[in-house]
Amino acid sequence: MQLRWKSLAWSILGLVFAGMAIYLILNPTRTGVVPNYRFAATNWWISKSMYPGGTHGFLYLPQFAVLFTPFNLIQPPVLGEILWRAMGFGLFALALLRLAQIVSPTTHDSRSPSSPRGLAFLLLVLLAVPASLASINNGQTNLPLSACFIFTFITIRERKWAIAGVLLTLCLVLKPIALAPWLLAFAVFPTMRIPLLCGLPALLVVGMTHPTPSYAWSQWVEFATKVSHAYTPVNLRVSDVFGMLEKAGIPNVFPVNSISRALGSLAALVFVWIRFRQRGLAAGSWALAIVTVLVLTIFNPRAETNSYVLISPLLAYVAVSNFFAPKGTKLPGWILSAVCLGLMCDGMSKTIYLATDVWLKPLLVILSIPMLFPMPMGWSVATTPATAKPISIS
């Protein structure tokens, strides 16, 4: 049965990806944000600016242009588009599979015929993938970034410090907002500091991979200028707490906005530090996971509706963990399942999209917070063989 559930999960993932690929082949000019990546990769190698004026466009480190170059060189371009999305969606699927392995203490013995890992994987796919559809469609880095975050939190939990350092460095390349969990991990986990610091020289080397070092340095300077201006974007429907309040007619006063974000970041640091010091590494890594996805969604000044793929795997993981809990009510699992499906609102229909744009996703996440902070049992238990028992989700 486990193999059957897992096969069904992979079939669903395959159908989703095949549908996206066919859509791109039939609509080769519908490329989402990928033209920004192509522009940067092309300009990097011909020594032209990757950061034109304004608060939109290419908002990534120069290293990302180097990373995207192989996809930019693939012809025809639509094939590069498909392979880029295949990389991101594949990582996302593997992250869900990894979460399925630790969803419950009863899932550790994969050799047991009654092991529910396959069912856990299927449920995670059904709950986490809906929020990813918009990112797959647009080809955003949010999808591989979400996967890399999951791998990072798990490797910290497992004390694989070097791997966690590499993953967090890669997260910085995928999106500069990953600086938030990078700094949190550096501040809270002493054993993460050397791996993180060792990643910086490698990051610098990749960022100087250009025949003309002076040009490469100029792009670093332009990047810093661009990002500083991008903090207050023009004509962006920000889907965070303050965007939600604006939608309700409550003024978004800039000083209050900035002070609230600063206090939220400080609270995140204190929360992770206390959990780690008082309850150990598992609790600290879970706290890091939760505050990271919250800061980068409901407290992100550039959060879009597509950004919520960053939190959907953890929402799904907590929901499934509640279903697999041997005792207690399953109600939180059902509530979080509804939240996960609600995060697909921007892809349901134009009517639903217009009615829910900006405000619904942050509201759903805010309502979910009390169910996210308690660490699921599976996250706290070491990976040791255990006898699986049949699980009911009724």
N, C-alpha and C positions, 0 to 999 in steps of 0.2 A: 504493500500500500504506500509505503514511503516513496518508493521509486515512481509510483503512479502520480502522487501529488507533485513531486518534483518535476516530472515530465510535463505535467499540465502547466506548472508555473513557467517553465522554459518555453512552452508552446505559446503562452500568452505574451511573453516578452518578445518572442520571435514575430508574432503577428503584429504587435505594436510597431516594431522596428520596420517590418516589411511594408506596413501601411505608410509609414513616414517616407521610406525610400521611394515607393511608387509615386507618392505625392510630389516629391522633389523631381523625379524624372519627368513627370507630366507638367510640372511648373518649375522649370530650371531657374527662373528669375526670382522665385520666392525664396530668398536665402536668409531672411531674418537679419541678425547682427553680424553674420560671417563676412559681409563686405568690409566691415571695419577691421577685421582680422587680416583679410587679404590686403587691404590698403597698407596696413602697418608692415606686414611681412615683405611686401613689394618695395615699399619706400626704404625699409631698413637696408636692403642690399644695394639700392641705388643712391644711398646717402642723401635722402630727402626727409623732411620733417614728418614724423608719425603723429604729431600732436598739433593739428590746426586749432585755431581759436574756438572759443565757445566752451560750453560745459558738457558737451556730448561728444560722441565719436570714440576714439581709441583711448581707454582709461586704464591701461594695464602697464606693467613694467616692460621695459625693452626686451627682457628675456622671453616674454610671451611671443613676440614677433619671431624670435629664433625658433621657439617650440612649434609654432604653427607653420613654419616654412615648408616642411615636407608635404603638408596638406595643400598648401598653396601651389606647389609645383605639379600636383597631380592633374592630369588632363584625361577626359574633359573635366571642367570645373565641378560639374554636378557629382562626379565620382569622388572628388575630394570632399565635397559637402557631406556625402553619405558616409565616407570613412571617418570623417571628423565626428559625426554624430555616433557612429558605431563605437568609437573609442569611449566617448562619454557615457553612452547608454550601457555599454558592456561593463564599465567600471561600476556604474550604479547597480547593475544586476548582481555583480560579485559582492558589493557591499551588503546588499539585502541577504544574499546567501550566507555571508559571514555573520550577520545579525541572527539569522535563523539558527545558527549553531550554538548561540548562547542565549536563546530566548527563554529557556527554562532549565533548571537543574536536571530535569528528567530527559533532556535531549542530548546529553553528552555521549551516550553510547550509540554511535551510528550503526553498529553491527546488529543491534537489536531489531527484530522484525517489526516491533511495535513502536520504534523510535519515531516521534512526531516531527522530526526535523523537516521532512518533506512538506507536511501540512503547514508548519510554521513558515516555510519559504513561500508557499502558495499564498498564504494570508498576507504576508509582507508585500508580495508583489501586487496583490489586489488592492491593498490600502495605500502603498507608497507611490505606485506608478501614476495614478491619476494626476497628482500635482506636478509630475514631471513632463507631462505632454506638451505644455507650452514651451518649456525649455528645449525639448527635443525639436519642436517645430522651428524655433528661432536659432537653434544651434549655439545656445549660450554656454559659457563656461560654468554656469551654476550647477549643471548636471555632474560633470567630473569633479567639481569642487565639493559637492555634497557627498559624493562617494569617498573622496580623499579625507574628508572630515571624519566619516565613520571609521575608516581604517585607522586614522590617527588616534581617535578616542580608544579604540580597542587595543591598539599596540601600547598605549600608555598604561591601560589597565593591566596588560600582560607584561609590563616592565621591559618591553622591547624598545629601549630608549633611542638607539641609533636609527631604527626604522621610523619611529615616530618623528625624529628630527628631520629625516629626509622628506617624509610626507608633509610636514608643516612647511618646509621650504618650498615644496612643489605647490602647496596651497597658495603661497605668496605669489608665485608665478601665475597661477590660474586667475587670481584676483587679489588686488592689494588689500581688500577688507579683511583678508586672513591675518593681517597684522594683529588684530584683536586677540584671537586665540593664541597666536605666537607669543605675544607679550604675557598673556595670562599663564601659559605653560611655563614660560621662562621665570616668571615671578613666583609661582607656587611650587613647582616641582624642581628641587635642586639638581636631581640627576638628569634633567632635561637640558640644563644650561649649556654644558659642553657640546652635546650633539647639535643644539640649535646654533651655537656660535660657530661650530665647524661648517655648518651649511652656508654661512654668509660668504666666505671666500669663493665657494663653488658658484654661488649666486652671482657674485661679481664677475667671475671669469666668463660665465655664459652671457652676462650683460655687456661684456666687452668683445664678444665674438664678432668682430668686424675688421675689415682691412685697414680702416682709418680710426684709430682709437679716439682721436679728437671728436669725430662725428658721434661715436658711441657715447662719449661723455656728454655731448650737447643734448642728446636725447634723454639722458638722465635728468638734466637740468629742466628740459621742457616738460618731462613727466611730472616733476615736483610742482611746477607752475600750474600745469593742467589740473592735477589732483586738488590743489588748494582752491582753485576756482570751482571745481566740480562739487564741492561740499554744498553749495547753494545752487542746484541745477535750475535751469530755465525751461519752462514748458515740460516738466516731468510730473506725471501723476504718481506722487510718492505714496506707496501703500504701506505706511507704517502707522504708529500710534497717532502721530500728528496729522498725517493725511486723512486718517479716519475721523479725527476730531474736526478737521476743516470741512470734510464732507457733511458733517452734522451741523455746520454753521458756526463752529467755535473758532475764534481767531487763533492763528498760529503765530504767536509773538516770538520773534527770533531769540531774544535773551532767554526767555523761558524754555524755548526749544533746546538751545545749546546747553544750558545749565542742567536740564533734565537728562540729556544724553550723558553728560559728564558724571552726574550722580549715579545714573544707571550703570555706567562702566565701573565706577568705584564700588558700587554694591556687588557687581559681578565678581570683582577681584576678592572682596571680603568673603563672599559666600563660598567661592571655590577654596580659598585658603582655610576657612573654618572647617569645611567638610573634610578636606584632606588631613588637617591636623587632628581633628577629633575622631574621625571614622575610618581613616586609612585611604589607601590608593584607589580602591574600587570606587568609593564614594567621591573622592576627589576627581577622578576621571569622568564619572557620571555628571558631577556638578559642572565640570568644564564643558562637557557636551551640551548640556541644557542651556547654560548661559551663552555659549557661542551661537547657537542657532537662534536664540531669542534676540541677542544684540544685533545679529546680522539680518533680522527680519523686522520685528516690530520697533526696533530702535535704530534702524539704518536710514540715514537721511537720503539715500538713493534707492531704497527698497522699491521694487516693482512687484506686480502680482506674480511674475515668473520667479521671483526670489524665494518663494515659499517651498520650492523643491529642496531647499537646504534643511527644512525642518520636518518634511514629510516622513523620512525614514525613522526618525526617533518617535514621532507620533504613532506610526504604525507599530514600531517595536514595543512601545508601552501598551498599546491596545492588545497586541497578540500576547504579551506577557501576562496581562490580566486574564485573557482567555485560558492560558495554560496554568494559571495559579491553582494549586490543589485545593485551596480554601478561599472563602470570601466571595463577594458578589462580583459578577461579570459586568455590572453596569458601566464602570469606567471604560471597559473595553469597547462596549457598544457606543458610548458617547464619542470616544476618540475615533472610532471607525467612521461615524457620521462626519466628524471634523475632517478626516482624511478625504472623504468623498466630496465634502464641501470645498476643499481646496482646488477642485477641478472646475469651479464655477465659471472661470473665464473661458473655458472650452466647451461649455454645454450648449449654448446658443447665443446669438447676438443679443437677444432680449435679456437673458439671464446675465450675460457679461455686462451690459450697460447698467443693469439694476444693482449689481454687486461690486462693480469696479471700485477699487481703492479701499473700501471700508470693510468688506465682509471677511477677507482673509486675516487681517490683523485682529479683528474682533474674535474670530474663531480661535486663534492662537492664545489670545489673552484669557478667554474662558477655559482653555485647556491647561493653563499654567499650574493650578493646584494638583492636577493629575500627573504632571511631568516631573515635578521636583522629587517625589519619593523614588528612591532607587529600586528598579525591578529586581526581584529575587535572583533571576538568572545572571544579572550583571555582577552581583556580589559574590557568587559562588565560583570557586576555582574549577578549572576544567579537569574534572576527574570522572571516570566511568560511573554511570548510575543506571539503575534499572528503570526503563521507561514505563510509564503507566498510561492507559488510555485517557485522553483529555476530552472533556465536554465543554462546549462553548455556549451551552444553553443557559 
